[in-house]
Amino acid sequence: MLDLRKIGAYISKLRKDRDLTQLELADQLNVSHQAVSKWERGDSLPDIGTLPQLARLFGKTVDDILNAGDHTEVREHQHLGTIVEEIAENKPEQVAERVNAGEMELEELVEVAPFVKASALQKVTERLDCSVLKLDVILSLAPFLGTDTLDELVRQVEGSEILWDAVTGLAPFVSSDTLNRLVDKSIDGSLEVHRLVEIAPFLGREQVDRLVQHVEEGGLSWHLVQELAPFISKETLNRLVDRVVDGTIDANRIVSLAPFLGREQVDRLILEAEEGSVSWNVVNELAPFISRETLGRLADRVVDGTIDANRIISLAPFLGRENLEKLIAGVEVEHLSPDLLASLAPFIDQGTLSKMVTNLLNKVK
């Protein structure tokens, strides 16, 4: 890997050896003195058109500059300068031919890629033989290649089990059209759907929602919804809650999405459970995600007798002292059972517990 700081120090040395200021060097290269300052600090490199000028000015080769003056025998890469010069002279086909013939290493192209325009890099890569485009090299070049080139690479490898890692690595850089095509292929069954989970962070909201809708229609496994949960839109989550309420989707399925449901969505499910439209088991499963206001309402409904006191047991760890005290004070003695007492005991103070035990003993008498 090119050492920008080392290269910058070398450029600085060459300039000082010529007794030039940064401003004078900048004038000769037709760049700003700020650019020269960035080179010498190792913050950036001269662009591909400036490098040959810089080398000629100091009587060096581009390879000398990029290797920070290291002797030829200790250089990791021997052809960086040639690649730069041929691309600067608009001869990408020569670079490709040399790589295809084994005269240059493709890894050397990766080294210079950060300061080569995507259009120039594309002209080189589109002439490369498939045999030399190794997976690790493709992924290294991805941030510097044009979208069209990457889309074509994905098209070539998306059907290969071995090369799917390439698609995963290229996903952040490909076009929305390519991602849409992959979604289409998953929906029609020509691409294993679990593959999309691997690239889910790069799918658009619309693409994820299409997949979820297909699951709702029975075309894909519900397990996919669980895998995609962090990327599902609020609107789609609302629709899933609607389908739980109308009985189209099993309420237990929505529980797996609980960490991603909004407070309004959770509270709506709890309200439906209170009214009997949804199993109370859903309330138990959603307990860690229920809002304080809704927990307070549930406590009130236990006190007024609308909800059986024993149903609230599973919510005890989440009720808070205020709601617990409300329950203890409001539950009639005849509704006070040993099970209820044992379940609430870890969450109430000793004095209140003693009072409850006394009431329970009196009830027994």
C-alpha positions, -999 to +999 in steps of 0.1 A: +000+000+000+012+035-009+026+053+021+013+089+016+033+103+045+065+088+032+058+100-004+050+134+010+083+136+029+101+126-003+084+153-023+093+178+004+129+167+003+131+171-035+116+205-033+140+217-007+170+202-026+159+225-054+156+254-030+120+259-040+092+272-019+058+254-019+044+284-038+071+283-064+066+245-069+029+251-071+033+278-098+055+255-119+029+227-117+000+250-121-016+239-089-024+257-056+002+260-029-024+244-006-022+213-028+015+211-025+012+215+013-013+185+014+011+163-006+040+170+017+019+164+048+008+131+034-029+141+032-032+135-006-012+127-037-007+147-069-034+137-095-025+113-123-018+141-147+005+160-123+026+131-112+046+128-145+051+166-145+064+165-109+088+136-117+102+153-148+107+186-129+129+168-103+146+145-129+129+114-114+105+087-126+069+084-114+080+051-098+106+070-078+079+094-065+054+067-056+081+046-039+094+076-021+129+072-035+133+036-025+159+016-045+144-006-073+154-038-056+134-031-024+102-018-041+071-039-035+056-029-069+078-022-100+053-008-125+032+019-107+049+046-127+042+029-160+005+025-151+002+062-141+020+074-173+000+053-197-033+062-181-022+099-181-015+095-218-050+080-223-036+046-231-058+023-209-057-005-234-019-008-230-023-011-192-049-038-197-028-057-222+002-057-199-019-070-170-035-097-191+000-107-203+013-109-168+038-081-173+021-061-145+002-072-114-034-063-111-027-053-075-006-025-089-037-011-105-054-012-071-026+008-057-030+037-081-068+035-082-075+061-055-061+089-077-074+076-111-107+089-124-134+063-125-139+067-162-102+060-169-102+030-145-133+016-162-115+017-196-088-004-181-110-029-163-134-035-192-104-047-213-092-071-186-096-109-190-120-125-166-092-148-156-072-120-140-101-104-122-098-121-088-125-115-062-103-097-038-091-073-065-126-066-077-136-057-042-106-035-037-114-016-069-151-013-062-150+022-046-132+036-076-151+019-105-182+034-122-216+020-113-221+006-148-190-015-145-200-028-111-235-036-122-221-057-150-198-075-126-227-083-104-247-095-134-219-119-143-215-134-108-249-133-092-258-168-103-226-183-090-226-199-055-188-194-052-188-158-063-217-145-043-192-129-018-184-106-047-220-094-048-221-089-011-189-068-013-201-048-043-236-041-029-227-006-014-215+006-048-240-009-073-271+009-087-307+007-074-317-010-106-293-039-099-306-042-064-341-042-077-332-070-101-318-091-073-350-086-053-370-097-084-349-128-087-355-137-051-392-132-055-394-154-086-373-181-070-342-178-092-321-165-064-320-179-029-337-154-007-312-157+021-287-141-002-307-108+001-304-108+039-266-105+034-270-073+014-301-060+033-283-029+047-278-017+011-314-023-001-337+006-003-368+008+019-390+002-011-371-029-020-373-043+016-410-035+017-416-054-016-400-085+000-421-082+031-453-079+011-444-110-008-440-128+025-474-116+036-488-131+004-473-164+012-446-163-014-417-164+011-409-176+046-418-154+076-382-160+087-372-135+060-393-107+077-374-114+110-341-111+092-351-079+075-367-064+106-341-036+112-347-023+076-385-024+074-403+009+071-427+023+097-455+021+072-449-016+066-447-023+103-480-006+107-495-027+080-482-059+097-498-048+130-531-042+110-529-077+097-524-091+132-554-072+144-577-084+115-564-120+121-546-124+088-512-128+105-506-149+136-501-125+166-471-146+178-453-137+146-453-100+153-435-107+186-403-114+168-404-079+155-409-062+189-375-045+191-383-027+159-419-017+165-427+018+176-444+027+208-477+034+191-476+000+174-469-019+206-495+001+225-521-007+198-514-044+201-518-042+239-551-024+235-563-052+211-553-078+237-572-060+264-603-061+241-598-098+234-589-094+197-553-106+203-540-133+226-529-120+260-497-140+255-487-112+231-488-088+260-464-110+280-440-112+251-441-075+244-436-065+281-401-050+278-414-027+250-447-014+266-448+023+274-451+035+310-485+050+302-499+018+289-485-002+319-503+024+341-535+018+322-532-020+326-527-015+364-558+006+365-578-021+347-566-047+372-577-024+400-612-018+385-616-055+379-616-054+341-584-075+339-577-105+360-550-096+385-531-129+377-526-116+341-504-088+353-479-111+370-456-114+339-454-076+337-443-072+373-406-065+364-417-037+342-444-021+362-424+003+384-430+011+421-459+035+414-479+009+395-471-019+419-483+002+449-514+010+429-521-027+424-514-037+460-536-010+473-564-016+448-566-054+445-594-067+466-585-093+493-606-119+476-585-115+445-553-118+464-538-153+457-506-169+470-493-171+433-500-133+428-482-125+461-452-147+453-449-132+418-450-096+431-428-101+462-394-095+445-406-061+433-421-046+465-407-034+498-408-054+530-435-034+547-459-037+518-451-074+515-459-079+552-492-062+548-501-084+518-492-115+538-513-104+567-543-098+543-538-132+527-537-149+561-568-131+572-585-142+540-576-178+548-591-175+583 
